[in-house]
Amino acid sequence: VQLQASGGGLVQPGGSLRLSCAASGRTFTDVTLAWFRQAPGKEREFVVGSRWSGGSTKFADSVKGRFTFSKDKAKNHVYLQMSSLKPEDTAVYYCAAGRRLITSTMSDPSRYDDWGPGTQVTVSS
């Protein structure tokens, strides 16, 4: 799966931003698409994941209630709508694809085979 994330930028605390990820390359029936992020000096962190075919969406506790995840199957896009942004949300955000994942393994970056180039999100006044 080829992935391309976009939509990053600079936003003030409390603001909103929507990231997009365009996916292409193969059938997505058994694919989980996820967003991860990595801040300077920190490990890559799971944000949200969801199976392309449907089912539950898993969020990191740090973003629950502030971020939402959606899919447009017609366009093969997934979106990350981020609201009430905080300075600690500042990071490079990555879109990733993994196969045959279960909910308990969605947050493990080593389970993902394909990664797109990241998009920088900076939350600052």
C-alpha angles and dihedrals in degrees: 000000000000115000134193122185124197142162103075123139148124118308134169122247110278092027132118137238135177122215122199130202121195114204127196143154111072146011112299100206096119097028129117116204119203145171121228130177136203126199122198111284094006136102122259109276130207115240108171140336137188138172113251091224093055140263132112125347118222121213131190111247090240093065103033112128092015104060129051131193127212140170134214104199093184090060097031089235133136124197137205113204109197121194136172088027120199131201088250089064088069108119145107107280120214133195114217138184128207134174131234095356123163124214094260092057099043094096095055110097091200088068092065121090103187130047132181125215110276130250121220119238116188121185110193141130 
